[in-house]
Amino acid sequence: MGQRRDKGTGMIRRRADGRWEGRLDLGFLDGKRVRRSVYGATEREVRTKLRELAREVERGGQPAPERLTVGDYLGHWLETVARPRVRPRTYESYETTIRVHLLPALGRIRLSRLRATDVERLLAAKVASGLSPRTVDYCLTVLRMALAHAERTGLVPRNVAALVEGPRVPRAEARPLTPEELARFLATIAGHRDEALYLTALGTGLRQGELLGLRWSDLDLDRGRLTVRLQAQRIGGALVLVEPKTERSRRTVVLPPVVVEALRRHRRQQAAERLQATRWHDLGLVFCGTEGRPRDGRALTKQFQRLLARAGIPRRPFHQLRHSVATFLLAAGVDLKVIAELLGHTQISTTADVYASVLPAALEGVAETLDRLLRAR
């Protein structure tokens, strides 16, 4: 393909694949010739990107050598792009995924030479090693995000990870409690130290982290209201309180009277524990340990499994209490949008997708209602 130089901005050419490339010669860096390329669908787009790149370099922007490896780039992306923008727990998951899964297989490949086939081989090897499809798909997701930034900033002509299909991830089906199981569970937790916690979970649909991040200042028991402002997370081995992930998660929930009564009893019980404790960590938490410290979600989940076994109910993740709330409300005919607001879902489509197996029964109820209305003539 023909090449030409755009005065003051570098060389521009049309590639064999039809895309346009602009290349800026940045001279020598550490004894090596350094060039930086930008890419676009049109010549005008590339010319604009080249001029922006030239201005960036003039301002002291650090050029990236063409010998940059995938490992070098992922380290840069993790620390300078991802860390300032994501929550600590999300950063931890990115760092672990990159260190454990991506770097051993792709780290030494030059970024400019990374191909979709390299990514496909990585995914196939991970599946063959017995890694779950969900985890393998997450590896692909992290790589796609990192390479999307590389594409936007002109380090690569395209995001090769976006050309690769991930493994089929089985839908995680909701396994809510049945009405009979709910009755047995409620009988089992009656009088338990955490009775109020489980009743709050079943009366609000809060996530485990949201329950453990509740403070008394977030409750208005006189008005029967609860506001989600924080959630408990384990970060770097320590239990910390962080803000919810999305604006929708910051929500106010109306409490059923039975939950308000349980929380009042719980507050009196906690006051007694506080008097008996040799030292109390005054964090204002509603559901805390016997000395006021944050609760460990993993320990709570283990306790939940013991309570299920005592009630003769098959094992379920703690999260299924949240699914149970939504399922009961759907079965009662509550609008899907109202349920999405209660659960703090960002999009109603998320709610519909998670509870797709429950919706047909709810729709049958709608059909019966419409039938009664249409027959009343």
C-alpha positions as CSV (number, residue, x, y, z in Angstrom):
1,M,0.0,0.0,0.0
2,G,1.1,3.5,-0.7
3,Q,2.6,5.7,2.0
4,R,2.8,9.5,2.5
5,R,3.9,11.8,5.2
6,D,1.5,14.3,6.7
7,K,3.6,17.4,7.4
8,G,4.4,17.6,11.1
9,T,2.5,14.5,12.1
10,G,4.3,11.5,10.6
11,M,3.6,8.8,8.0
12,I,0.1,7.7,7.0
13,R,-0.7,4.6,5.1
14,R,-3.6,2.3,4.3
15,R,-3.1,-1.2,5.5
16,A,-3.9,-4.4,3.6
17,D,-6.9,-5.0,5.8
18,G,-8.4,-1.6,4.7
19,R,-7.8,0.2,8.0
20,W,-5.6,3.3,8.1
21,E,-2.4,3.6,10.2
22,G,-0.5,6.6,11.2
23,R,3.1,6.2,12.5
24,L,5.1,8.9,14.4
25,D,8.9,8.5,14.7
26,L,9.9,9.5,18.2
27,G,13.6,9.1,17.8
28,F,15.7,7.0,20.2
29,L,14.8,5.9,23.7
30,D,17.4,3.9,25.8
31,G,19.3,3.3,22.6
32,K,16.3,1.9,20.7
33,R,14.4,3.5,17.8
34,V,10.9,4.3,19.1
35,R,7.8,4.6,16.9
36,R,4.2,5.0,17.9
37,S,1.3,4.0,15.7
38,V,-2.4,5.0,15.8
39,Y,-5.2,3.4,13.8
40,G,-8.6,4.3,12.4
41,A,-11.2,3.5,9.8
42,T,-10.5,6.7,7.8
43,E,-7.5,8.7,6.8
44,R,-9.0,11.8,8.5
45,E,-9.5,9.9,11.8
46,V,-5.8,8.8,11.7
47,R,-4.5,12.3,10.9
48,T,-6.4,13.7,13.9
49,K,-5.1,11.0,16.2
50,L,-1.5,11.6,14.9
51,R,-1.7,15.3,15.7
52,E,-3.1,14.5,19.2
53,L,-0.2,12.1,19.7
54,A,2.3,14.6,18.6
55,R,0.9,17.2,21.1
56,E,1.0,14.5,23.9
57,V,4.6,13.8,23.2
58,E,5.4,17.6,23.2
59,R,3.8,17.8,26.6
60,G,6.1,15.1,27.9
61,G,3.9,12.1,27.4
62,Q,5.9,8.8,27.7
63,P,6.0,6.9,24.4
64,A,5.6,3.2,24.4
65,P,8.4,1.2,22.7
66,E,7.4,-1.2,20.0
67,R,9.1,-4.0,22.0
68,L,6.4,-3.6,24.8
69,T,5.2,-7.0,25.9
70,V,1.7,-8.0,27.0
71,G,3.0,-8.4,30.5
72,D,4.5,-4.9,30.5
73,Y,1.3,-3.4,29.2
74,L,-1.0,-5.3,31.6
75,G,1.1,-4.1,34.5
76,H,0.8,-0.5,33.3
77,W,-3.0,-0.8,32.7
78,L,-3.6,-2.4,36.1
79,E,-1.8,0.3,38.0
80,T,-2.4,3.5,36.0
81,V,-5.8,2.8,34.4
82,A,-7.7,0.3,36.5
83,R,-6.6,1.0,40.1
84,P,-7.7,4.7,40.1
85,R,-11.1,3.8,38.6
86,V,-12.3,0.6,40.3
87,R,-13.1,-0.5,43.8
88,P,-10.3,-2.2,45.9
89,R,-12.0,-5.6,45.7
90,T,-12.4,-5.3,41.9
91,Y,-8.7,-4.3,41.6
92,E,-7.8,-7.4,43.6
93,S,-9.7,-9.6,41.3
94,Y,-8.1,-8.0,38.2
95,E,-4.6,-8.3,39.8
96,T,-5.1,-12.0,40.7
97,T,-6.5,-12.8,37.2
98,I,-3.6,-11.2,35.4
99,R,-0.9,-12.6,37.7
100,V,-2.2,-16.2,37.9
101,H,-3.9,-16.7,34.5
102,L,-2.8,-14.2,31.9
103,L,0.9,-13.5,32.5
104,P,2.2,-17.1,32.5
105,A,0.7,-17.7,29.0
106,L,0.8,-14.3,27.3
107,G,3.2,-12.1,29.4
108,R,6.2,-12.5,27.1
109,I,4.5,-11.9,23.8
110,R,5.0,-8.5,22.3
111,L,1.8,-6.5,22.5
112,S,2.0,-5.7,18.8
113,R,2.2,-9.4,18.0
114,L,-0.6,-10.7,20.1
115,R,-3.1,-12.5,18.0
116,A,-6.6,-13.9,18.6
117,T,-5.2,-17.4,18.3
118,D,-2.9,-16.8,21.3
119,V,-6.0,-15.8,23.3
120,E,-7.9,-18.8,22.1
121,R,-5.1,-21.2,23.1
122,L,-5.0,-19.6,26.5
123,L,-8.7,-20.2,27.1
124,A,-8.6,-23.7,25.8
125,A,-5.7,-24.6,28.1
126,K,-7.6,-23.1,31.1
127,V,-10.7,-25.1,30.3
128,A,-8.7,-28.2,29.9
129,S,-7.0,-27.6,33.3
130,G,-10.4,-27.8,34.9
131,L,-10.9,-24.1,35.6
132,S,-14.6,-23.3,35.7
133,P,-16.2,-21.7,32.6
134,R,-17.2,-18.7,34.6
135,T,-13.6,-18.1,35.7
136,V,-12.2,-18.6,32.2
137,D,-14.7,-16.2,30.8
138,Y,-13.7,-13.6,33.5
139,C,-10.1,-14.0,32.3
140,L,-11.2,-13.1,28.8
141,T,-13.3,-10.1,30.2
142,V,-10.3,-8.6,32.0
143,L,-8.0,-9.0,28.9
144,R,-10.7,-7.4,26.7
145,M,-10.9,-4.4,29.0
146,A,-7.2,-3.9,29.1
147,L,-6.8,-4.3,25.3
148,A,-9.7,-2.0,24.7
149,H,-7.7,0.8,26.4
150,A,-4.7,-0.2,24.3
151,E,-6.8,0.2,21.1
152,R,-8.2,3.5,22.2
153,T,-4.8,4.9,22.9
154,G,-3.3,3.7,19.6
155,L,-1.0,1.0,21.0
156,V,-2.7,-1.8,19.0
157,P,-4.7,-1.6,15.8
158,R,-7.5,-3.6,17.3
159,N,-8.6,-5.5,20.4
160,V,-7.8,-9.1,19.5
161,A,-9.5,-10.4,22.6
162,A,-12.8,-8.9,21.3
163,L,-12.6,-11.3,18.4
164,V,-12.5,-14.3,20.6
165,E,-15.6,-16.1,22.0
166,G,-15.5,-17.2,25.6
167,P,-16.6,-20.6,26.9
168,R,-20.3,-21.2,27.4
169,V,-21.1,-20.2,30.9
170,P,-24.1,-22.1,32.4
171,R,-26.8,-19.8,33.7
172,A,-26.7,-19.7,37.5
173,E,-30.3,-20.7,38.3
174,A,-32.0,-19.1,41.2
175,R,-32.9,-21.8,43.8
176,P,-35.1,-19.9,46.2
177,L,-36.7,-21.4,49.3
178,T,-40.1,-22.9,48.8
179,P,-42.9,-21.7,51.1
180,E,-42.6,-24.9,53.1
181,E,-38.9,-24.5,53.4
182,L,-39.3,-20.9,54.4
183,A,-41.7,-21.9,57.2
184,R,-39.1,-24.5,58.5
185,F,-36.3,-22.0,58.3
186,L,-38.2,-19.4,60.2
187,A,-39.0,-21.9,62.9
188,T,-35.3,-22.8,63.1
189,I,-34.0,-19.3,63.5
190,A,-36.6,-18.3,66.1
191,G,-34.7,-17.0,69.2
192,H,-31.3,-17.3,67.5
193,R,-28.8,-14.5,68.0
194,D,-29.0,-13.7,64.3
195,E,-32.8,-14.0,63.9
196,A,-33.0,-10.3,63.1
197,L,-30.3,-10.6,60.5
198,Y,-32.1,-13.4,58.6
199,L,-35.5,-11.7,58.9
200,T,-34.0,-8.5,57.5
201,A,-32.5,-10.4,54.6
202,L,-35.8,-12.0,53.9
203,G,-37.8,-8.8,54.4
204,T,-35.6,-6.6,52.2
205,G,-33.6,-8.6,49.7
206,L,-30.3,-7.0,50.8
207,R,-27.0,-8.6,49.8
208,Q,-24.9,-10.2,52.5
209,G,-22.3,-7.4,52.3
210,E,-25.1,-4.8,52.6
211,L,-26.5,-6.5,55.7
212,L,-23.1,-6.6,57.4
213,G,-22.4,-3.0,56.5
214,L,-25.6,-1.6,58.0
215,R,-25.2,0.9,60.9
216,W,-27.9,1.9,63.3
217,S,-27.7,5.4,61.8
218,D,-28.9,3.9,58.5
219,L,-32.2,2.8,60.2
220,D,-35.3,4.7,61.1
221,L,-37.3,2.2,63.0
222,D,-40.0,4.7,63.9
223,R,-40.8,5.2,60.2
224,G,-39.8,1.7,59.2
225,R,-37.1,2.7,56.8
226,L,-33.6,1.4,56.0
227,T,-31.0,3.1,53.8
228,V,-28.2,1.2,52.2
229,R,-25.1,3.4,52.4
230,L,-22.2,1.0,53.0
231,Q,-21.3,-2.7,52.5
232,A,-18.8,-4.9,54.2
233,Q,-16.0,-6.5,52.0
234,R,-12.9,-8.5,52.6
235,I,-10.0,-6.7,51.0
236,G,-6.4,-7.9,51.4
237,G,-7.5,-10.2,54.2
238,A,-9.1,-7.3,56.2
239,L,-12.8,-6.6,56.7
240,V,-13.6,-3.1,55.6
241,L,-16.7,-0.9,54.9
242,V,-17.0,0.5,51.4
243,E,-19.6,2.4,49.4
244,P,-22.0,0.4,47.2
245,K,-20.9,-0.3,43.7
246,T,-23.7,1.6,41.9
247,E,-26.0,4.5,42.5
248,R,-29.0,2.1,42.4
249,S,-27.4,0.1,45.2
250,R,-27.7,3.2,47.4
251,R,-31.4,2.9,48.1
252,T,-34.0,3.2,50.8
253,V,-36.1,0.2,51.7
254,V,-39.4,0.1,53.5
255,L,-39.3,-2.5,56.3
256,P,-42.1,-4.9,57.0
257,P,-43.4,-4.5,60.6
258,V,-42.1,-8.0,61.6
259,V,-38.6,-6.9,60.6
260,V,-38.9,-3.7,62.6
261,E,-40.0,-5.7,65.7
262,A,-37.0,-8.1,65.3
263,L,-34.6,-5.2,64.9
264,R,-35.9,-3.5,68.1
265,R,-35.3,-6.8,70.0
266,H,-31.9,-7.1,68.4
267,R,-30.9,-3.6,69.5
268,R,-31.8,-4.5,73.1
269,Q,-29.8,-7.7,72.8
270,Q,-26.8,-5.9,71.4
271,A,-26.9,-3.3,74.3
272,A,-26.7,-6.2,76.8
273,E,-23.7,-7.7,74.9
274,R,-22.0,-4.3,75.0
275,L,-22.3,-4.2,78.8
276,Q,-20.8,-7.6,79.1
277,A,-17.9,-7.1,76.7
278,T,-14.5,-6.3,78.2
279,R,-13.9,-4.1,75.1
280,W,-16.4,-2.9,72.6
281,H,-15.4,-1.6,69.1
282,D,-18.0,1.2,68.6
283,L,-18.5,1.1,64.8
284,G,-22.3,1.5,65.1
285,L,-22.9,-1.7,63.2
286,V,-26.3,-3.4,63.4
287,F,-25.0,-6.9,62.8
288,C,-21.6,-7.2,64.4
289,G,-19.6,-9.6,66.4
290,T,-19.9,-9.9,70.2
291,E,-17.3,-7.1,70.6
292,G,-18.7,-4.8,67.9
293,R,-16.3,-5.8,65.2
294,P,-17.4,-6.3,61.5
295,R,-18.7,-9.8,60.8
296,D,-16.9,-12.2,58.4
297,G,-19.2,-13.1,55.5
298,R,-17.6,-16.5,55.1
299,A,-18.3,-17.4,58.7
300,L,-21.9,-16.2,58.3
301,T,-22.4,-18.4,55.3
302,K,-21.1,-21.4,57.2
303,Q,-23.6,-20.6,60.0
304,F,-26.4,-20.3,57.4
305,Q,-25.5,-23.8,56.0
306,R,-25.8,-25.3,59.5
307,L,-29.2,-23.7,60.0
308,L,-30.4,-25.0,56.7
309,A,-29.2,-28.5,57.7
310,R,-31.0,-28.2,61.1
311,A,-34.2,-27.3,59.2
312,G,-33.8,-30.2,56.8
313,I,-33.3,-27.9,53.8
314,P,-30.7,-28.7,51.0
315,R,-27.5,-26.5,50.9
316,R,-27.8,-23.2,49.2
317,P,-25.6,-20.1,48.9
318,F,-26.5,-17.2,51.3
319,H,-27.4,-15.2,48.2
320,Q,-30.5,-17.5,47.7
321,L,-32.2,-15.6,50.5
322,R,-32.2,-12.6,48.2
323,H,-33.5,-14.8,45.3
324,S,-36.2,-16.1,47.7
325,V,-37.5,-12.5,48.3
326,A,-37.8,-11.7,44.6
327,T,-39.4,-15.0,43.8
328,F,-42.1,-14.6,46.5
329,L,-42.8,-11.1,45.4
330,L,-43.1,-12.2,41.7
331,A,-45.4,-15.0,42.7
332,A,-47.6,-12.4,44.6
333,G,-47.9,-10.3,41.4
334,V,-45.6,-7.5,42.4
335,D,-44.4,-5.5,39.4
336,L,-40.9,-6.4,38.1
337,K,-39.8,-2.8,38.1
338,V,-40.7,-2.5,41.8
339,I,-38.6,-5.6,42.6
340,A,-35.7,-4.3,40.6
341,E,-35.8,-1.1,42.7
342,L,-35.9,-3.1,45.9
343,L,-32.9,-5.3,44.9
344,G,-30.9,-2.3,43.7
345,H,-30.5,-3.7,40.2
346,T,-29.2,-1.1,37.7
347,Q,-31.3,-2.4,34.9
348,I,-34.7,-4.1,35.0
349,S,-33.4,-6.5,32.3
350,T,-31.0,-7.9,35.0
351,T,-34.0,-8.7,37.2
352,A,-35.9,-10.3,34.3
353,D,-32.9,-12.4,33.3
354,V,-32.1,-13.7,36.8
355,Y,-35.8,-14.6,37.5
356,A,-36.7,-15.8,34.0
357,S,-37.7,-19.2,35.4
358,V,-40.2,-17.6,37.7
359,L,-41.8,-15.2,35.3
360,P,-43.9,-17.8,33.4
361,A,-45.9,-18.6,36.6
362,A,-46.3,-14.9,37.3
363,L,-47.5,-14.3,33.7
364,E,-50.1,-17.1,34.1
365,G,-51.5,-15.1,36.9
366,V,-51.7,-12.0,34.7
367,A,-53.5,-14.1,32.0
368,E,-56.1,-15.2,34.6
369,T,-56.6,-11.6,35.7
370,L,-57.1,-10.5,32.1
371,D,-59.5,-13.3,31.4
372,R,-61.7,-12.3,34.4
373,L,-61.7,-8.7,33.1
374,L,-62.6,-9.6,29.5
375,R,-65.4,-11.9,30.6
376,A,-67.0,-9.2,32.8
377,R,-69.2,-7.9,30.0
